[in-house]
Amino acid sequence: MRIGELATVVGVTTRAVRHYHHLGLLPEPERRANGYREYGLRHAVVLARIRRLTELGLGLAEVRDVLADDAGKDLVEVLTELDEDLARQEEALRERRARLRALLDAEGGVPAEGPVSPELAALFAGTAHLSDSPMAAKDREIIAFLETAMPAGERRRLVSSVGEALGSPGALSRAGEAYALLDALVDAEPDDPRVAAAARVLADCIPTTLFPGGGELDPHDGVLRAFYDDLAPAQAEAVRRALRILAEERR
């Protein structure tokens, strides 16, 4: 058989055959007097086995290990590991589909900041009436970002802290007041007297469990600096003062 015939019989491309030769998976056939390769049944059998193994999900390095053992005594071990890996992938896919289903079925639909966790989506749905506030929109964006960037344990603590704070009596009205005060500072100077009032109200809205270190935040933190840079100067000053208030009150 010529290379094209071999590839057609086994159901692969001639490029794949040449690649398997290059990797040493498929033995090079003898060449006829005219210089063409002449493939035999053994080549077809080996090539078909390579195809079956790759279709099962084995990488080419694993295929080489299997083919190198003529007795095939390592094949069971390799296939067992592959089966376990596929089981893990199936479980991960089930979890992802469950999260997607929860988002699609959530009351209020998928938030603009989504996809986020179902728990955070539920919190955002409860504050949807505040979405007209530009500062509220920024707040939701940063919370969604933090949920993505934080380690799993910190992520759960963040969502739990925000949920507890929003569930306290009068929390939503205080949040609405804080956002309104911050929105009003968009064209103000950092020394505007309204900054202090906004900082005080904002500090009262921030969950006490959000900063376990007592409210102290590194002023050189890149994310915090980027957050401040995204705000108007007076708004950024109000947030800084609110965090200082928290740090002082929790010492």
Salt bridges, closest charged atoms under 4 A:
GLU28 OE1 - ARG37 NE 3.06
GLU38 OE1 - ARG32 NH1 3.55
GLU55 OE2 - ARG51 NE 2.77
ASP85 OD1 - ARG88 NH2 3.60
GLU91 OE1 - ARG94 NH2 2.76
ASP105 OD1 - ARG101 NH2 3.24
GLU113 OE2 - ARG140 NE 3.00
GLU154 OE1 - ARG157 NH2 2.68
ASP192 OD1 - ARG194 NE 3.04
ASP204 OD1 - ARG200 NH2 2.72
GLU216 OE2 - ARG251 NH2 3.01
ASP230 OD2 - LYS138 NZ 2.92
GLU237 OE1 - ARG240 NH1 3.83
GLU237 OE2 - ARG241 NE 3.04
GLU237 OE2 - ARG244 NH2 3.44
GLU249 OE2 - ARG200 NH1 2.76
